[in-house]
Amino acid sequence: SSTHRVTMIEWKKSKNENDVCTTYTISSVSNDLSFSELEVLRIAACLGSFDETLWRSCTFLLEEHLEAVVERNVMKCVNGVYNFSRTAFEQDIYQSIPLAEKRKLHLTLGRSLVENLSQDELERHFYTVLLQFRCGLEAITSQSERSAIAVLCLQATRVAVAASDFEAACDYSDFGIMLLSAPNHWKEEYDLSLALYNDAAEVFHLSANYKRVDELITAVMENAQSYQDTLRVRSTRVNSLSSTNRLTEALDEGLDTLRHLGVRISPKARMRHVSIEFLRTRRLLRGKTNEAVLRMPLMVDADKIAAMQMLNLLFPVAYRIDRVLFTLINLRLVRLTLQYGLSAISTVGFAAYSVMLVTLYRDKEEGFRYSQLALDLLDKFDAREYISRTYFFVYAEAYTFKYEIRHLCPYLQKACELGLQSGDVQYALYNSTLLEFGYMLFSGASTVEAVEEKMREYYKTAIRFKQDTALATIRPCLKFLGILMGKDNVPILTAFREDLNLANAAKDEFASWAIHFFQLLLAFIFNEYDTAADEANALEHYMKLHLHPGFSGVLTSFCLSRLTEARRKRGLARRRLLSSVKTNMKRLKNFSECVPENCLHKLHFVQAELAIVNGDNDLAKRKYESTFTLASEVDLPWMRALASERFGIFLQDQGDEPGAICKFRKAYTAYHEWGATAKAHQLERRVPTILVRDSTEHATVSTQPDTIGSDD
C-alpha cells in the first residue's frame, strides 16, 4: 500500500466506466463464498490496498482464504499488492457492514497493526494504520489510547517530511492535534501538545498554508510554559515572514530572539563591527586545519543550537536587505561553531564564510579551503536539508572565482531539486533563478526563449508555495525576457515600476538592485542611453557591494553606460564618470585573471569603449574584435550581438559605412540567435541595409509594432 497520500480519504463511489457499465456486483457471487472468505473481503474493504505484511499483522485468517477470493476473481494481486478486482465489489462489501461494526472493525485492525508491525514496517504503512484509527475514531473511549495514536501521528508527520510528502505531513499533524484531550490538553498533555503544534506549524509552513501557521504559532505562544518552549515556532514565524517578503518583520523577530539567547547583533551594524568580528573569528580559526575542525565535538548547548538555527534563518533576510548585517550574521555563526561545537548548520556558516574571504578579503585560497570544509561537513552530517543553501554559497558564489560558470550550473540544478525536496523552497528558487537567468542566459548558450520557459516553471513553483520574496525577483526576470522577445511592448521604466515600488516598500535591496540592473541593460541594448545613465546612477550605491564573477554582467553594463555618458560630458563630470569606470574595471580585471572564460570578453568590451573616450580608435577596434572572438569561443550570443552593434555604431561615427553594415549584420544575426527578437527588429528598422545581402537568413520577420527603445 502507499506509504503517504494527500488526504485521509473516505470511501467514495467510483466513476470508473467499467463499474458503471456492469451490473455484476458482489451480491452475484456472495452466496458462493464461505464465512471466512466473506470476512476476508470485509477486512480487505477496510484496509484498501495492502500487502502480505499488513495482512499477517491484522488478521487471524489464513492466507489461503485470501488466495481463495483471488481465485474467484473478486480480488487481484499485482506485484505483491492486493486490491479488489472491481471498485463496485469494494463498495458493496464496505457499505454492507453496519456503521457501528465498521468502526469497531477499523479500530481492531488499527490496534492489531500497531501491535504486530515492526517499527520499520509501521513507518512504511503509516497511512493505512492511521486510516484505521480515523475511521474507527468514534469507537475509541479511552483518552490514553487517543494520546497513543497522537504519538503515532507525530511519528508519521516526521516520516512524511523526510519523504518530502508535506501534504500528508499536514494531514497527520492535524489528526494528531484532533486526538488531544479538549479543551485542557495544554495542561494534561503539555509535552505532546507542544511537539504536535511545533511540528504542525513547520509542515504547514512547508505547504505554504500561512494562515494555519499563524493559528498554530499563536496557540503555542499563548500556552508555552517557558521562553525556550516558544523557540521552534519563533523560528517558523521568521521563516514564514521571510518567505512572504515581510523582511523587516522577520529581521526584528529574529534579532529579538537571538538577544534572548545571549547572541546580540545590532541592526545598525557597520563595517567596523564586521572588522572586529572577523578578527575574533580569525583568531579562533588560527592553526585549525579542516581536519581539526571536522574532529571538533558536537554542539550540545540547546540555546546555542537554537541561536544557530535562527542565524541560519536570517541569512536570506539579511542577504536581501543589508549585506553588512549579513556578513556579521555569517561571522557570528562561524564563531559560535568554534566556541560551542559543530552542528549541521555549521555547513552553511563555513560556506558563506568562504564567500566573504574570496570577495571581501580577496583571500581566494583560504576561501576555497573553507568551501571544501563546508562540503565535507555536509557529508559528515548527511545534512540534506542544508544542501541548497550551502551549494548556493559554494557553487554560485565562491567557486565562480575558480571554475568556468557554465561548469557550475549542474550543481545549482541539483541544489534547486534538493531544496524543493527538503522544503528549503526559498533557496531552491534562489538557485534556480541565478542558474537560468543569471548564468545560463548571460554565461551560457541558452536562448531567451529557453530561459523564459524555465523561469515560468519557477514562477509557478513560487506561486504554489507562496514565496513572495522569490517572486519579487522572478517577476522582473520574466518581464526582462518578455521585452527582449517582443511579448511585452511597453516602455522599460513603465514595465518595472510596480515591482520596484514593491521592492522599495519591503526594503528589499536585492530586488531593487536587480530591477535597476534589468532596466539599465535593457535601456543600453535598446539604445536608450539617457535612461541607461539614470539607472546607472541608481546602481552607483549597489556597486560598492562585494560582487563575484557571477555578477560581472552587472559591472559590464554599468561601465558601458558610464562610458557612453562620459562621451557626452566634459570637465569634472567626465572625470568622475571615468573614475567610477576604472574602479569597476579593476574588479573585472581581477575576475578575468581568476577564470578568463567568465569575464575576459567583458573586460575587453569595456576597454574598447574606454579607448573611444580616450580617442584611441585603433585600440578600440582591436578590443572590439577581441571581444567578439572571445565571446564566440565561449558561445555567448548576447555578448557578440551587443559588442558587434557597438562596434558598428563606432565605425558609423567614423564614416566607415560598409564596415558598420558588416558589424550590424553580425549583431542582427547574434540577436536572433540569442532570441532577442524585439531588438533584432529594432536594428532591422534602424539599418535596413543589413538585410540586403542576407535576406533569406531569417525568413520570419515580425510585423508587430515595436515600442521598445528609440531608433536614435
MIBA-585758 format. One record per residue (C-alpha): residue in one letter; y, z, x. Coordinates in steps of 0.5 Angstrom, whole numbers, padded with zeros to 4 digits, always signed. Last residue first. Example, Ala and Ser with C-alpha at 12.3 -4.5 7.8 and 13.67 -1.06 7.14 Angstrom:
# MIBA-585758
s-0002+0014+0027 a-0009+0016+0025 
END
This chain:
# MIBA-585758
d+0115-0065+0036 d+0109-0066+0032 s+0109-0059+0029 g+0104-0055+0027 i+0099-0054+0021 t+0101-0058+0015 d+0095-0063+0016 p+0095-0068+0010 q+0088-0070+0008 t+0086-0077+0011 s+0080-0074+0015 v+0078-0079+0020 t+0070-0081+0020 a+0068-0086+0025 h+0070-0083+0031 e+0068-0087+0037 t+0069-0093+0034 s+0077-0094+0035 d+0076-0092+0043 r+0081-0097+0045 v+0087-0097+0040 l+0085-0090+0038 i+0090-0086+0043 t+0095-0091+0041 p+0097-0087+0035 v+0100-0081+0039 r+0103-0076+0035 r+0098-0078+0029 e+0092-0078+0033 l+0094-0071+0036 q+0095-0068+0029 h+0088-0071+0027 a+0085-0068+0033 k+0088-0061+0032 a+0085-0061+0025 t+0078-0063+0027 a+0078-0057+0032 g+0070-0058+0033 w+0069-0057+0040 e+0067-0065+0041 h+0073-0067+0037 y+0078-0063+0041 a+0074-0066+0047 t+0075-0073+0045 y+0082-0072+0043 a+0084-0069+0050 k+0080-0074+0053 r+0084-0080+0049 f+0091-0076+0051 k+0089-0076+0058 c+0089-0083+0058 i+0095-0084+0054 a+0099-0080+0059 g+0097-0084+0065 p+0099-0090+0061 e+0106-0087+0059 d+0107-0085+0066 g+0115-0083+0065 q+0115-0076+0068 d+0115-0073+0061 q+0109-0077+0059 l+0105-0075+0065 f+0107-0067+0063 i+0105-0068+0056 g+0098-0072+0058 f+0097-0066+0063 r+0098-0061+0057 e+0093-0065+0053 s+0088-0065+0058 a+0088-0058+0059 l+0088-0056+0052 a+0082-0061+0051 r+0078-0059+0057 m+0079-0052+0056 w+0076-0053+0049 p+0071-0057+0051 l+0068-0052+0056 d+0062-0054+0059 v+0061-0050+0065 e+0062-0056+0070 s+0067-0060+0065 a+0071-0054+0065 l+0071-0054+0073 t+0073-0061+0073 f+0078-0061+0068 t+0082-0055+0071 s+0081-0059+0078 e+0085-0065+0075 y+0090-0060+0072 k+0091-0057+0079 r+0091-0063+0083 k+0097-0066+0078 a+0101-0059+0078 l+0100-0059+0086 d+0103-0066+0086 n+0109-0064+0081 d+0111-0058+0085 g+0118-0057+0081 n+0117-0050+0081 v+0116-0050+0073 i+0111-0055+0074 a+0107-0052+0079 l+0107-0046+0074 e+0103-0050+0069 a+0098-0053+0074 q+0097-0045+0077 v+0096-0043+0069 f+0090-0049+0069 h+0088-0047+0076 l+0087-0040+0074 k+0083-0042+0067 h+0078-0046+0071 l+0077-0040+0076 c+0075-0035+0070 n+0068-0034+0068 e+0065-0039+0073 p+0068-0036+0079 v+0065-0029+0078 c+0068-0024+0082 e+0074-0028+0085 s+0076-0031+0079 f+0077-0024+0075 n+0081-0022+0081 k+0085-0029+0081 l+0086-0028+0073 r+0089-0021+0075 k+0093-0024+0080 m+0096-0029+0075 n+0097-0023+0070 t+0103-0020+0075 k+0105-0028+0076 v+0106-0029+0069 s+0110-0023+0068 s+0115-0024+0074 l+0115-0031+0072 l+0118-0029+0065 r+0123-0024+0068 r+0125-0030+0073 r+0127-0034+0067 a+0131-0029+0063 l+0135-0027+0069 g+0137-0034+0071 r+0135-0040+0067 k+0130-0042+0061 r+0127-0048+0058 r+0121-0048+0063 a+0120-0041+0062 e+0118-0042+0055 t+0112-0046+0057 l+0111-0041+0063 r+0111-0035+0058 s+0106-0039+0053 l+0101-0041+0059 c+0101-0034+0061 f+0099-0031+0055 s+0094-0036+0053 t+0091-0035+0060 l+0091-0028+0059 v+0088-0028+0052 g+0083-0033+0055 s+0081-0028+0060 f+0079-0023+0055 g+0071-0023+0057 p+0074-0023+0064 h+0076-0015+0063 l+0082-0012+0061 h+0086-0006+0063 l+0091-0005+0058 k+0098-0007+0060 m+0098-0014+0057 y+0098-0010+0050 h+0105-0009+0051 e+0107-0016+0052 l+0103-0018+0046 a+0109-0018+0041 n+0113-0022+0046 a+0107-0027+0047 e+0107-0028+0039 d+0115-0030+0039 a+0113-0035+0045 a+0108-0038+0041 t+0112-0039+0035 d+0117-0042+0039 y+0112-0047+0042 e+0109-0049+0036 n+0105-0055+0040 f+0099-0054+0035 i+0094-0051+0041 f+0100-0046+0043 a+0101-0044+0036 l+0094-0043+0035 l+0093-0039+0042 l+0099-0035+0040 q+0097-0033+0033 f+0090-0031+0035 f+0093-0027+0040 h+0097-0023+0035 i+0091-0022+0031 a+0087-0019+0036 w+0093-0015+0039 s+0094-0012+0031 a+0086-0011+0031 f+0086-0007+0037 e+0092-0003+0035 d+0089-0001+0029 k+0095+0004+0026 a+0092+0003+0019 a+0098+0001+0017 n+0099-0004+0023 a+0092-0007+0021 l+0093-0008+0014 n+0100-0011+0015 l+0097-0016+0021 d+0091-0018+0016 e+0097-0020+0010 r+0101-0024+0015 f+0095-0028+0018 a+0095-0034+0014 t+0103-0034+0014 l+0104-0034+0021 i+0100-0040+0022 p+0103-0044+0017 v+0097-0046+0011 n+0092-0052+0011 d+0086-0047+0011 k+0080-0052+0012 g+0083-0056+0018 m+0077-0054+0023 l+0082-0051+0027 i+0085-0047+0021 g+0079-0045+0019 l+0077-0042+0026 f+0083-0038+0026 k+0082-0036+0019 l+0075-0034+0020 c+0077-0029+0026 p+0082-0026+0022 r+0077-0024+0017 i+0072-0021+0023 t+0078-0017+0026 a+0080-0012+0020 l+0073-0014+0017 a+0070-0009+0023 t+0074-0003+0020 d+0073-0005+0013 q+0065-0004+0014 k+0063-0004+0007 f+0056-0005+0009 r+0055-0011+0005 i+0062-0013+0006 a+0061-0013+0014 t+0054-0016+0013 k+0057-0022+0009 y+0063-0022+0014 y+0057-0023+0020 e+0054-0028+0016 r+0061-0032+0016 m+0062-0031+0023 k+0055-0035+0025 e+0057-0041+0021 e+0064-0040+0024 v+0061-0040+0031 a+0057-0047+0029 e+0063-0050+0026 v+0068-0048+0032 t+0063-0051+0037 s+0059-0047+0042 a+0059-0049+0049 g+0060-0042+0052 s+0066-0038+0054 f+0071-0039+0049 l+0067-0040+0043 m+0061-0037+0045 y+0064-0031+0048 g+0070-0028+0044 f+0068-0031+0037 e+0060-0031+0037 l+0059-0025+0042 l+0065-0021+0041 t+0064-0021+0034 s+0056-0020+0034 n+0058-0014+0039 y+0063-0011+0035 l+0058-0012+0029 a+0053-0008+0032 y+0058-0003+0034 q+0060-0002+0027 v+0053-0003+0024 d+0050+0003+0028 g+0044+0004+0023 s+0038+0003+0028 q+0036-0004+0025 l+0043-0006+0025 g+0045-0004+0032 l+0038-0007+0034 e+0040-0014+0032 c+0047-0013+0035 a+0045-0011+0041 k+0040-0016+0042 q+0045-0021+0041 l+0049-0018+0046 y+0044-0018+0051 p+0043-0026+0050 c+0050-0027+0051 l+0050-0024+0058 h+0048-0031+0061 r+0054-0034+0058 i+0059-0029+0061 e+0057-0031+0068 y+0055-0025+0072 k+0058-0019+0076 f+0065-0018+0073 t+0063-0019+0066 y+0058-0014+0067 a+0063-0008+0066 e+0065-0011+0059 a+0060-0014+0054 y+0054-0013+0058 v+0055-0005+0060 f+0060-0003+0055 f+0057-0007+0049 y+0050-0005+0051 t+0051+0002+0051 r+0054+0001+0044 s+0048-0002+0041 i+0043+0001+0045 y+0045+0008+0042 e+0040+0009+0036 r+0034+0006+0041 a+0035+0012+0046 d+0028+0012+0049 f+0031+0018+0052 k+0029+0016+0059 d+0029+0008+0058 l+0036+0009+0055 l+0038+0014+0061 d+0036+0008+0066 l+0041+0003+0062 a+0046+0008+0063 l+0045+0009+0070 q+0045+0002+0071 s+0052+0001+0069 y+0053+0007+0073 r+0052+0003+0079 f+0055-0003+0077 g+0062+0002+0076 e+0061+0004+0083 e+0060-0003+0086 k+0066-0005+0082 d+0071+0000+0084 r+0077-0003+0081 y+0080+0004+0078 l+0082+0002+0071 t+0077-0004+0070 v+0071-0003+0074 l+0071+0005+0074 m+0073+0005+0067 v+0067+0000+0065 s+0062+0004+0069 y+0065+0010+0065 a+0064+0007+0058 a+0056+0006+0060 f+0056+0013+0063 g+0058+0016+0057 v+0054+0012+0052 t+0048+0014+0056 s+0050+0021+0056 i+0049+0021+0048 a+0041+0021+0049 s+0042+0028+0052 l+0043+0031+0060 g+0045+0037+0062 y+0051+0043+0061 q+0056+0041+0066 l+0055+0034+0068 t+0054+0032+0061 l+0060+0035+0059 r+0064+0032+0065 v+0061+0025+0062 l+0063+0026+0055 r+0070+0029+0057 l+0071+0022+0062 n+0070+0018+0056 i+0074+0022+0051 l+0080+0021+0056 t+0079+0014+0057 f+0079+0013+0049 l+0085+0017+0049 v+0089+0012+0054 r+0086+0007+0050 d+0089+0009+0043 i+0088+0006+0036 r+0082+0001+0037 y+0078+0004+0042 a+0080+0011+0040 v+0076+0010+0033 p+0070+0007+0036 f+0069+0012+0041 l+0071+0018+0036 l+0063+0018+0034 n+0061+0019+0041 l+0066+0025+0042 m+0063+0028+0036 q+0056+0027+0038 m+0058+0030+0045 a+0061+0036+0041 a+0055+0037+0037 i+0051+0038+0043 k+0056+0042+0047 d+0055+0047+0041 a+0048+0047+0041 d+0047+0049+0048 v+0041+0046+0050 m+0043+0040+0055 l+0037+0037+0058 p+0036+0039+0066 m+0038+0034+0071 r+0033+0029+0074 l+0036+0023+0072 v+0043+0025+0075 a+0039+0026+0082 e+0036+0019+0081 n+0043+0016+0080 t+0045+0019+0086 k+0050+0026+0086 g+0054+0027+0092 r+0060+0027+0088 l+0059+0027+0081 l+0062+0034+0079 r+0068+0032+0084 r+0069+0025+0080 t+0069+0028+0074 r+0075+0033+0076 l+0079+0027+0079 f+0078+0023+0073 e+0080+0029+0068 i+0087+0030+0072 s+0088+0022+0072 v+0087+0022+0065 h+0092+0027+0063 r+0097+0023+0068 m+0095+0017+0064 r+0098+0020+0057 a+0095+0025+0052 k+0098+0026+0045 p+0092+0027+0041 s+0091+0033+0046 i+0083+0034+0047 r+0080+0041+0047 v+0073+0042+0047 g+0071+0049+0045 l+0067+0047+0039 h+0073+0049+0034 r+0077+0044+0038 l+0072+0039+0038 t+0072+0039+0030 d+0080+0039+0030 l+0079+0033+0035 g+0074+0029+0030 e+0078+0030+0024 d+0084+0028+0026 l+0081+0022+0029 a+0078+0020+0023 e+0084+0021+0019 t+0088+0016+0024 l+0082+0011+0023 r+0082+0010+0016 n+0079+0004+0017 t+0072+0005+0013 s+0068+0005+0018 s+0072+0010+0022 l+0072+0015+0016 s+0065+0014+0014 n+0063+0016+0022 v+0068+0022+0022 r+0065+0024+0015 t+0058+0024+0018 s+0060+0028+0024 r+0063+0033+0019 v+0057+0033+0015 r+0053+0035+0021 l+0058+0040+0024 t+0058+0044+0017 d+0053+0049+0019 q+0056+0051+0025 y+0062+0053+0021 s+0058+0058+0018 q+0055+0060+0011 a+0056+0053+0008 n+0056+0052+0001 e+0063+0049-0001 m+0063+0045+0006 v+0056+0043+0004 a+0057+0041-0003 t+0064+0037-0001 i+0059+0033+0004 l+0054+0031-0001 e+0060+0028-0006 d+0064+0025-0001 v+0057+0021+0002 r+0056+0019-0006 k+0062+0016-0006 y+0061+0013+0001 n+0055+0009-0001 a+0055+0005+0005 s+0047+0005+0006 l+0048+0008+0013 h+0053+0013+0010 f+0048+0014+0004 v+0043+0016+0010 e+0047+0021+0013 a+0050+0025+0007 a+0042+0025+0005 d+0040+0028+0011 n+0046+0033+0011 y+0044+0035+0004 l+0037+0035+0005 a+0037+0040+0011 l+0042+0044+0008 s+0038+0045+0001 l+0032+0047+0005 d+0036+0052+0009 y+0039+0055+0003 e+0033+0056-0001 e+0035+0062-0006 k+0042+0062-0005 w+0044+0054-0004 h+0038+0053-0010 n+0042+0057-0015 p+0043+0052-0020 a+0038+0049-0020 s+0032+0050-0016 l+0031+0044-0011 l+0027+0038-0014 m+0033+0034-0015 i+0035+0035-0008 g+0028+0032-0006 f+0029+0026-0010 d+0036+0024-0008 s+0033+0025-0001 y+0027+0020-0002 d+0031+0015-0006 c+0037+0015+0000 a+0031+0014+0005 a+0028+0008+0001 e+0035+0005+0001 f+0035+0006+0009 d+0029+0003+0011 s+0031+0002+0018 a+0023+0005+0020 a+0026+0011+0023 v+0031+0012+0017 a+0024+0011+0013 v+0021+0017+0017 r+0027+0021+0016 t+0027+0021+0009 a+0020+0022+0008 q+0020+0028+0012 l+0026+0031+0007 c+0022+0028+0001 l+0016+0032+0004 v+0020+0038+0004 a+0022+0037-0003 i+0015+0037-0005 a+0014+0044-0002 s+0020+0046-0006 r+0017+0043-0012 e+0011+0047-0011 s+0015+0054-0010 q+0019+0052-0016 s+0012+0053-0020 t+0011+0049-0027 i+0010+0042-0025 a+0007+0038-0031 e+0014+0035-0032 l+0014+0032-0025 g+0008+0028-0025 c+0011+0021-0025 r+0015+0024-0019 f+0010+0027-0016 q+0005+0021-0016 l+0011+0017-0013 l+0012+0022-0008 v+0005+0020-0005 t+0005+0013-0006 y+0012+0012-0002 f+0010+0017+0003 h+0003+0013+0005 r+0004+0011+0012 e+0007+0018+0014 l+0001+0021+0010 e-0004+0018+0014 d+0000+0020+0020 q+0000+0027+0018 s-0007+0027+0016 l-0009+0026+0008 n-0013+0031+0005 e-0009+0036+0002 v-0003+0032+0001 l-0007+0026-0003 s-0010+0031-0007 r-0004+0034-0009 g-0001+0027-0011 l-0007+0025-0015 t-0007+0032-0019 l+0000+0031-0021 h-0001+0024-0023 l-0007+0026-0027 k-0003+0031-0030 r+0003+0027-0032 k-0002+0022-0035 e-0005+0027-0039 a+0001+0029-0042 l+0003+0022-0043 p-0004+0019-0046 i-0007+0014-0042 s-0008+0007-0046 q-0001+0005-0043 y-0004+0005-0036 i-0010+0002-0037 d-0007-0004-0041 q-0001-0005-0036 e-0006-0005-0030 f-0010-0010-0034 a-0004-0014-0036 t-0002-0015-0029 r-0008-0019-0027 s-0013-0018-0022 f-0011-0011-0021 n-0010-0009-0014 y-0014-0006-0008 v-0011-0007-0001 g-0017-0008+0005 n-0014-0015+0007 v-0015-0017-0001 c-0019-0013-0005 k-0019-0015-0013 m-0019-0011-0019 v-0022-0013-0026 n-0026-0019-0023 r-0033-0015-0025 e-0035-0015-0018 v-0028-0011-0017 v-0030-0006-0022 a-0036-0005-0019 e-0033-0004-0012 l-0029+0002-0014 h-0035+0005-0017 e-0039+0004-0011 e-0033+0007-0007 l-0036+0014-0010 l-0031+0018-0015 f-0029+0024-0012 t-0022+0022-0012 c-0015+0023-0008 s-0017+0022-0001 r-0022+0017-0001 w-0018+0012-0005 l-0012+0013+0000 t-0016+0011+0006 e-0019+0006+0002 d-0013+0002+0001 f-0008+0003-0005 s-0004-0002-0009 g-0001+0002-0016 l-0004+0009-0016 c-0003+0011-0023 a-0007+0004-0025 a-0012+0005-0020 i-0013+0012-0022 r-0014+0010-0029 l-0019+0004-0027 v-0023+0008-0023 e-0024+0013-0029 l-0026+0007-0033 e-0031+0005-0028 s-0034+0012-0028 f-0034+0012-0036 s-0038+0006-0035 l-0035-0001-0037 d-0038-0006-0042 n-0034-0004-0048 s-0027-0005-0043 v-0029-0012-0043 s-0024-0015-0048 s-0020-0009-0048 i-0018-0010-0041 t-0014-0016-0043 y-0015-0024-0044 t-0010-0026-0049 t-0007-0031-0043 c-0001-0035-0043 v+0004-0029-0042 d-0001-0026-0036 n-0001-0032-0032 e+0007-0033-0033 n+0008-0027-0030 k+0014-0023-0033 s+0010-0016-0032 k+0012-0010-0037 k+0015-0005-0033 w+0011+0001-0029 e+0016+0006-0027 i+0019+0005-0020 m+0021+0010-0015 t+0026+0005-0011 v+0027+0000-0005 r+0020+0001-0003 h+0017+0004+0003 t+0010+0005+0006 s+0007-0001+0002 s+0000+0000+0000 
END
